[in-house]
Amino acid sequence: MARNDLDYKLAGPIPALVDFVDSIWMIANQSDADLETVVLPDGRFDIFFSYSATEPYHVSLMGLGSEASQTTITSKTVIYAVSFKLLAIEYLIEMPVSSLLNSASYLPDDFWGITAADLTDFDDFYNKVSAKMVGLINGEIDNRKRVLFDLIYASNGSMSVSELSDRAAWSSRQINRYFNQKFGISLKTYCSILRFRASFQHIQEGKLYPELKFADQAHFIKEVKRLSGAVPKELAKNKNDRFIQFSALTKI
């Protein structure tokens, strides 16, 4: 399927949501053909609002991904989504995701008051879900957690666990317990996923060498293949729009 058959829009969060929301986006397969694609782990969890020619409107919560997954975007599918940073679990939506590693669960169809009629105008959807989320923010962020996540995201996961622990004044044992209980994944594993995600733009631009504190090129290739099932050159070519995040990069 040609890229022109994919309608893709993405926007960052409003300032009040920057600690909790990575992005708000939509994707639609406008063609008459299904799109077989691979979704890569990117360090986010998502709420999807979607429908297609064959499936009614529904809402789902997708947990963190630690491995690539095959999926099909069927003909005439429309998906609007919010992609979250990890602090949203505790301070915004207050729903467990530790059991949803590489999986998803359905939410009520009336979740947040969004209906299928809201999936027609991206700007209107963006404004509606943003206003809803601002009203759901629960309390002030614990300073240790704010420092920890600021460091994790600013470094694209390239800082060591021990350095993060020292700078956040929070023991690595306590941090890992927190990560496993809340998110179903260790801090080290999460950081490796973020570092992998940060390489997407480099790979898409044809920079097939490490720039994010990988030990060497062999380590870079090994990590990319472990998390994507493909070597960097294969990701860069993105034959038949197989890797959906790489197709989306050309749309942003």
C-alpha positions in Angstrom: 0.0 0.0 0.0 1.4 3.4 -0.9 2.1 5.9 1.9 -0.4 8.3 0.3 -3.2 6.0 1.5 -2.2 6.6 5.1 -3.5 9.8 6.7 -1.4 10.6 9.8 -1.4 13.5 12.1 0.5 14.1 15.4 0.7 16.9 17.9 2.6 17.3 21.2 0.8 18.0 24.5 -0.3 21.3 25.9 2.0 22.6 28.6 -0.2 21.4 31.5 0.2 17.8 30.2 3.8 17.7 29.3 4.8 15.5 32.3 2.1 12.9 31.3 1.5 12.9 27.6 4.0 12.1 24.8 1.7 12.9 21.9 -1.8 12.9 20.5 -2.2 11.4 17.1 -4.4 9.8 14.5 -3.9 7.4 11.6 -6.4 6.3 9.0 -6.1 3.6 6.3 -8.1 5.3 3.5 -7.5 2.5 0.9 -9.5 -0.6 0.1 -6.7 -2.9 1.1 -5.5 -4.0 4.5 -2.0 -2.9 5.7 0.2 -5.6 7.3 2.6 -3.8 9.5 5.0 -4.1 12.5 4.7 -1.9 15.6 8.0 -1.3 17.3 8.5 -0.8 21.1 8.7 2.9 21.8 8.4 3.3 25.6 4.8 4.6 25.6 1.5 3.2 26.6 -1.6 4.2 24.6 -5.3 4.7 24.6 -6.9 4.0 21.2 -10.3 5.2 20.0 -11.0 3.4 16.8 -13.4 1.9 14.3 -13.3 0.3 10.8 -15.5 -0.9 8.0 -15.8 -4.2 9.8 -15.5 -3.3 13.5 -17.7 -1.0 15.6 -16.3 1.9 17.6 -14.3 0.8 20.6 -11.7 2.0 23.1 -8.6 0.1 24.2 -5.6 0.5 26.5 -2.3 -0.8 25.2 0.5 -1.5 27.7 4.2 -1.0 27.1 5.8 -3.0 24.4 9.1 -4.8 24.8 9.2 -6.5 21.5 8.0 -5.9 17.9 4.5 -7.0 17.1 2.7 -7.8 13.9 -0.6 -6.1 13.3 -3.1 -5.3 10.6 -4.6 -1.9 9.9 -7.7 -3.0 8.0 -9.3 -1.1 5.2 -11.1 2.1 6.2 -9.8 1.9 9.8 -9.7 5.2 11.7 -7.6 5.4 14.9 -7.3 8.4 17.2 -4.9 7.9 20.2 -3.2 9.4 23.2 0.4 8.1 23.8 1.4 8.5 27.4 4.6 8.9 29.4 4.9 6.6 32.4 3.9 9.2 35.1 0.4 9.3 33.6 -0.3 5.9 35.2 0.0 7.3 38.7 -1.1 10.9 38.3 -3.5 11.0 35.4 -5.4 7.8 34.4 -4.8 5.7 37.4 -5.2 2.3 35.6 -2.9 -0.7 36.0 -0.7 -1.5 33.0 1.9 -3.9 34.6 -0.2 -6.9 33.4 -0.5 -5.5 29.9 3.1 -5.8 28.7 2.9 -6.5 25.0 -0.9 -6.7 25.2 -4.1 -4.6 25.5 -7.5 -4.5 27.1 -10.8 -2.9 26.3 -12.1 0.1 28.0 -15.8 1.2 28.2 -17.0 2.6 24.9 -18.0 5.9 26.6 -14.5 6.4 28.1 -13.8 10.1 28.6 -17.0 10.9 26.8 -15.4 10.3 23.4 -17.6 8.8 20.7 -17.2 7.8 17.1 -18.5 11.2 16.1 -15.3 12.8 17.7 -13.1 10.9 15.3 -13.7 13.2 12.3 -11.7 16.3 13.2 -8.3 16.0 14.7 -8.1 19.5 16.2 -11.5 19.0 17.9 -10.4 15.7 19.3 -7.1 17.1 20.5 -8.9 19.9 22.4 -11.5 17.7 23.9 -9.2 15.0 25.2 -6.7 17.6 26.4 -9.3 19.4 28.5 -10.5 16.1 29.9 -7.0 15.1 30.9 -6.2 18.4 32.6 -9.3 17.8 34.8 -8.0 14.4 35.8 -4.5 15.3 37.0 -4.2 13.9 40.5 -1.9 15.8 42.9 1.7 17.0 42.8 4.4 14.7 41.3 6.8 13.2 43.9 10.0 15.1 43.4 12.1 11.9 43.2 9.9 10.7 40.4 9.9 14.0 38.6 13.7 14.1 38.6 14.0 10.5 37.6 11.7 10.8 34.6 13.1 14.1 33.5 16.6 12.5 33.4 15.3 9.4 31.6 13.5 11.3 28.9 16.2 14.0 28.5 18.9 11.4 28.0 16.7 9.2 25.7 17.4 6.3 28.1 21.2 6.5 27.7 22.0 7.1 31.4 22.9 4.1 33.5 20.6 2.8 36.3 23.3 3.7 38.9 23.6 7.3 37.6 19.9 7.8 37.5 19.6 6.4 41.0 22.3 8.8 42.3 20.9 11.8 40.7 17.4 11.1 41.7 18.4 10.3 45.3 16.4 7.1 45.1 17.9 3.6 45.4 18.1 1.5 42.3 16.4 -1.4 44.2 13.4 0.8 45.0 13.3 2.2 41.5 13.2 -1.2 40.0 10.5 -2.4 42.4 8.5 0.7 41.4 8.9 0.0 37.7 8.0 -3.6 37.9 5.0 -3.0 40.1 3.6 -0.1 38.1 4.7 -0.8 34.5 5.7 -4.5 34.3 9.2 -3.8 33.2 12.6 -3.0 34.8 14.2 0.5 34.5 17.1 -0.9 32.5 14.8 -2.5 30.0 12.7 0.6 29.7 15.8 2.7 29.1 17.0 0.4 26.4 13.6 0.8 24.7 13.8 4.6 24.8 17.3 4.5 23.4 16.1 2.3 20.6 13.2 4.7 19.9 15.5 7.6 19.8 17.5 5.9 17.0 14.4 5.8 14.7 15.1 9.3 13.2 18.8 8.5 12.7 18.0 5.2 11.0 15.3 6.7 8.8 17.9 9.3 7.7 20.3 6.5 6.7 22.6 7.0 9.7 23.3 3.4 10.3 25.8 3.8 13.1 25.4 4.4 16.8 24.9 7.9 18.2 23.2 7.2 21.5 26.0 5.7 23.7 25.9 2.3 22.3 29.2 0.5 23.0 29.9 0.1 19.3 28.2 -0.5 15.9 28.0 -4.3 16.6 26.1 -3.5 19.9 23.9 -1.0 18.1 22.9 -3.5 15.4 22.3 -6.3 18.0 20.0 -4.0 20.1 18.1 -2.9 17.0 17.6 -6.4 15.8 16.6 -7.6 19.3 13.9 -5.0 19.7 12.7 -4.8 16.1 13.4 -8.2 14.6 15.3 -6.4 11.8 18.7 -4.9 11.2 19.0 -1.1 10.8 19.3 -1.3 7.0 16.0 -3.2 6.8 14.3 -0.6 9.0 15.7 2.2 6.9 14.4 0.7 3.6 11.0 0.1 5.2 9.8 -1.9 2.3 6.1 -1.8 1.7 5.7 0.5 4.7 6.2 -2.5 6.9 7.3 -0.6 10.0 4.5 1.8 10.8 6.5 4.2 13.0 9.0 4.7 10.1 6.2 5.4 7.7 4.8 8.0 10.2 8.1 9.8 10.3 7.6 10.9 6.8 4.2 12.3 7.7 5.2 14.5 10.7 
